[in-house]
Amino acid sequence: MTLETFFQQVPKAAAAFSGGTDSALLLWAAKKYGCDVRAYYAKTPFQPRFEYEDACRLARRTAERSG
């Protein structure tokens, strides 16, 4: 099954989003293939601030491009 097929069959989803390559690809694919997706990021004291900022920036850019 391709990501396109999956997201066409699952029109609404939630995604755990770290801002890394894997979760960024899934978020991008969900938006590209028409899935109504909501990204969730768990901010912890163990992650550097720049990772949180990168994840926020990427999520905003993905949302802007799909709008």
Secondary structure, DSSP 8 states (H G I E B T S, - for coil): --HHHHHHH--EEEEE--SSHHHHHHHHHHHHTT-EEEEE----TTS-HHHHHHHHHHHHHHHHHH-
